[in-house]
């Protein structure tokens, strides 16, 4: 029996180049406790619910272990937490001070 999952495709135009990435929204691997949840009919119903919420560019994909795991690894790399450095904090403080001073000037006019 084939398993299916829902993914979303993001296409962006950044600095003169197209940037594309695919994000897995539902699980289709062995960690799924309810095997009926990965059947095509149920995945299709769930995809329609996501579309009703306004989520664009959704696709139903058949589970292929190699491709699915590759997508999950890419997602994990993007979602890794990056530790704040002193330089980051200094930049954030500078931007906040600039915004506060701009807002203060607008109020005094």
C-alpha positions, -999 to +999 in steps of 0.1 A: +000+000+000+014+034-010+018+062+014+013+099+006+022+133+021+014+170+014+042+194+005+042+231-003+064+247-030+079+282-024+091+301-054+108+335-048+127+360-069+157+371-048+185+393-061+177+386-097+175+348-093+147+324-088+148+305-055+127+274-051+122+251-021+098+224-011+085+220+024+069+189+038+038+197+057+026+162+067+044+131+078+044+099+057+072+078+072+072+050+097+065+074+126+029+077+116+008+059+142-024+059+121-016+041+088-050+053+074-037+089+077-013+083+048-039+069+024-044+090-007-081+097+001-073+111+036-043+131+025-064+146-003-091+157+022-065+172+044-049+191+015-083+206+007-086+217+043-052+234+041-063+251+008-094+264+025-072+280+051-055+299+023-023+280+020-011+281-017+010+258-038+001+225-022+010+191-037+003+155-029+034+133-033+038+095-031+062+086-003+096+076-016+120+072+013+151+087-003+133+119-016+112+124+015+143+121+038+162+145+016+135+171+020+133+166+057+171+171+060+170+203+040+142+216+063+161+208+094+191+227+081+169+258+075+153+255+109+185+252+130+187+278+157+214+303+152+229+317+183+228+355+188+262+372+188+272+405+205+273+421+170+237+410+163+225+425+196+244+457+189+227+460+155+193+453+169+198+479+196+209+505+170+179+498+149+155+501+179+171+534+189+168+547+154+131+538+152+123+553+186+140+585+177+121+587+144+088+581+161+096+607+187+104+633+159+071+625+142+051+630+174+067+664+181+057+678+147 
